[in-house]
Amino acid sequence: MAENAVRKVRDEIENGIVAGEFAPGERLDEVMLSKRFGVSRTPVREALMQLSATGAVELRPRRGAVVVDHSPQRVYEMFEVMAELEGLAGALAARRCTASDRAALSAAHERCRASAEAGGTDAYYYDNEEFHHAIYAASHSGFLAEQCGALHRRLRPYRRLQLRVQNRLRASFDEHEQIVKAILAGDEEAARARLRAHVVVQGDRFGDLLSAFAERARP
């Protein structure tokens, strides 16, 4: 099974859930999805299992995968918690990062630079994901990295799609610049504050994203 095929199907289902194409409580039929995305049922089934692990869908006996209802308030609350976790990860990374951590963070940042300059929002998202995971690793807190990773996965569709809001991609990269400077300088408080602000902005931008989807849905 091609990993890229699974990721593509998973991302498209996530996009559909956020955009309202798949309604809360709706059953996601494997046959219908395989026809829609032009793939076999195997990558669809794997994608639904991954979405179940992040809480986007619920696998129910005799019903299969059903879309979970996440209200905008619930999503915003998750962003608030994510901001605090990311801030802590940044502070610990500034205090504990090793030479190899610095090299990994700098390399991830340069990949983000390349994708930002190319203007590819989805490519930037995946490079951005590696950037944040480099920070989690540099925190040298296994438990914190696990919690950050779990919530990052739950917020994945919202974090990815908010990059499509006008000017957000460039602003995100500019914020990364300041985060990297703070961590490499060993400035714990600046790293904490800049990462918190970076994620809180994403939460605020969620409202803009919902408005964009509402506008797109109008006839």
Legacy VTK file of the C-alpha trace (Angstrom):
# vtk DataFile Version 3.0
C-alpha trace
ASCII
DATASET POLYDATA
POINTS 219 float
0.000 0.000 0.000
1.408 3.360 -1.002
1.778 5.664 1.983
1.201 8.694 -0.241
-2.145 7.314 -1.420
-3.310 6.851 2.173
-2.171 10.355 3.133
-3.902 11.897 0.125
-7.199 10.160 0.921
-6.899 11.035 4.619
-6.189 14.696 3.856
-9.093 14.935 1.416
-11.510 13.418 3.934
-10.220 15.803 6.612
-10.680 18.734 4.227
-14.215 17.567 3.493
-15.059 17.337 7.183
-13.756 20.846 7.920
-15.475 22.270 4.809
-18.793 20.675 5.799
-18.915 18.314 2.819
-19.169 15.446 5.298
-21.671 16.325 8.015
-21.372 15.402 11.719
-22.893 11.970 12.254
-22.608 11.066 8.564
-21.466 7.550 7.722
-18.416 7.479 5.467
-18.961 4.631 3.031
-15.743 2.934 1.885
-17.100 2.088 -1.573
-18.283 5.647 -2.179
-14.966 7.092 -1.007
-12.902 4.703 -3.115
-14.868 5.775 -6.217
-14.617 9.450 -5.288
-10.838 9.357 -4.887
-10.117 6.773 -7.572
-8.399 4.289 -5.275
-9.069 0.814 -3.918
-10.815 0.318 -0.592
-7.529 -0.565 1.126
-6.077 2.987 1.353
-9.563 4.285 2.225
-9.812 1.828 5.103
-6.324 2.755 6.360
-7.128 6.476 6.077
-10.318 6.008 8.117
-8.373 4.108 10.780
-5.890 6.993 11.005
-8.749 9.479 11.272
-10.298 7.367 14.008
-7.018 7.546 15.944
-7.102 11.362 15.828
-10.781 11.607 16.807
-12.031 12.967 13.474
-14.217 9.905 12.897
-15.579 7.160 15.115
-15.554 3.514 14.036
-18.862 1.990 15.131
-19.976 -1.667 14.958
-22.163 -2.342 11.906
-22.040 1.340 10.878
-18.381 1.780 10.024
-16.794 5.233 10.137
-18.982 8.119 11.317
-17.961 11.792 11.330
-17.473 13.169 14.854
-19.087 16.510 15.669
-16.401 19.021 16.717
-17.945 22.419 17.348
-15.921 25.562 16.525
-15.687 26.242 20.270
-14.221 22.788 20.873
-11.629 23.298 18.130
-10.699 26.713 19.510
-10.239 25.196 22.974
-7.882 22.615 21.485
-5.843 25.440 19.937
-5.639 27.137 23.346
-4.225 23.976 24.948
-1.928 23.409 21.973
-0.514 26.919 22.412
0.462 26.175 26.023
2.021 22.817 25.156
3.986 24.269 22.245
5.160 27.144 24.418
6.488 24.712 27.014
8.196 22.658 24.297
9.869 25.795 22.985
11.103 26.832 26.420
12.537 23.379 27.126
14.132 23.253 23.668
15.844 26.593 24.311
17.220 25.202 27.570
18.142 21.671 26.498
18.810 21.553 22.748
22.035 19.903 21.644
24.178 20.602 18.596
22.327 17.895 16.660
18.972 19.369 17.754
20.058 22.789 16.485
21.116 21.284 13.171
17.793 19.427 12.796
15.766 22.528 13.657
17.751 24.704 11.250
17.378 22.133 8.467
13.604 21.900 9.027
13.406 25.697 8.999
15.222 25.875 5.660
12.807 23.346 4.163
9.951 25.570 5.336
11.680 28.529 3.684
11.846 26.717 0.351
8.199 25.631 0.401
7.053 29.072 1.595
8.902 30.755 -1.262
7.348 28.266 -3.685
3.913 29.164 -2.325
2.726 25.563 -1.912
0.474 25.522 1.145
0.226 21.730 1.458
3.982 21.247 0.920
4.651 23.967 3.474
2.297 22.306 5.937
4.237 19.042 5.913
7.557 20.866 6.223
5.988 22.914 9.012
4.932 19.695 10.726
8.556 18.496 10.699
9.647 21.888 12.054
7.361 21.542 15.063
8.409 17.935 15.629
12.042 19.091 15.653
11.129 21.413 18.527
9.361 18.605 20.394
12.458 16.417 20.000
14.731 19.230 21.185
12.649 19.589 24.372
13.996 16.172 25.473
10.706 15.441 27.196
9.253 12.229 25.804
5.904 12.702 27.513
5.537 16.287 26.298
6.476 15.237 22.761
3.772 12.543 22.877
1.106 15.000 24.045
2.117 17.644 21.509
2.145 15.060 18.742
-1.286 13.707 19.645
-2.929 17.134 19.726
-1.035 18.200 16.601
-2.590 15.235 14.788
-6.080 16.096 16.035
-5.711 19.666 14.797
-3.992 18.661 11.549
-6.805 19.584 9.113
-7.370 22.972 10.756
-3.658 23.780 10.914
-3.227 22.757 7.292
-6.243 24.551 5.878
-5.704 27.778 7.811
-2.533 28.241 5.746
-4.825 28.955 2.782
-6.092 32.123 4.443
-4.617 35.106 2.618
-1.042 35.995 3.676
-1.019 33.353 6.441
1.717 31.204 4.883
4.228 34.061 4.768
3.279 35.196 8.265
3.725 31.653 9.581
7.243 31.445 8.189
8.149 34.879 9.596
7.002 33.643 13.006
9.207 30.570 12.584
12.192 32.875 12.043
11.654 34.474 15.447
11.064 31.108 17.130
14.319 29.681 15.744
16.280 32.740 16.849
14.934 32.456 20.392
15.649 28.717 20.694
19.144 28.945 19.232
19.898 31.878 21.555
18.786 29.821 24.566
16.094 32.399 25.420
13.475 30.269 27.166
10.891 32.977 27.781
11.085 34.378 24.254
10.785 30.874 22.785
7.756 30.157 24.979
6.049 33.452 24.123
6.718 33.240 20.390
5.475 29.666 20.075
2.352 30.427 22.111
1.607 33.427 19.906
2.286 31.379 16.777
-0.337 28.773 17.692
-2.855 31.240 19.162
-2.780 33.106 15.860
-3.728 29.826 14.213
-6.717 29.594 16.524
-7.771 33.153 15.755
-7.363 32.466 12.048
-9.757 29.562 12.400
-12.603 32.081 12.366
-11.276 33.516 9.122
-11.102 30.015 7.701
-14.718 29.254 8.596
-15.771 32.498 6.924
-13.809 31.549 3.802
-15.546 28.169 3.658
-18.954 29.804 4.157
-18.229 32.179 1.287
-17.096 29.295 -0.936
-20.277 27.337 -0.182
-22.598 30.126 -1.341
-24.219 29.523 -4.740
LINES 1 220
219 0 1 2 3 4 5 6 7 8 9 10 11 12 13 14 15 16 17 18 19 20 21 22 23 24 25 26 27 28 29 30 31 32 33 34 35 36 37 38 39 40 41 42 43 44 45 46 47 48 49 50 51 52 53 54 55 56 57 58 59 60 61 62 63 64 65 66 67 68 69 70 71 72 73 74 75 76 77 78 79 80 81 82 83 84 85 86 87 88 89 90 91 92 93 94 95 96 97 98 99 100 101 102 103 104 105 106 107 108 109 110 111 112 113 114 115 116 117 118 119 120 121 122 123 124 125 126 127 128 129 130 131 132 133 134 135 136 137 138 139 140 141 142 143 144 145 146 147 148 149 150 151 152 153 154 155 156 157 158 159 160 161 162 163 164 165 166 167 168 169 170 171 172 173 174 175 176 177 178 179 180 181 182 183 184 185 186 187 188 189 190 191 192 193 194 195 196 197 198 199 200 201 202 203 204 205 206 207 208 209 210 211 212 213 214 215 216 217 218
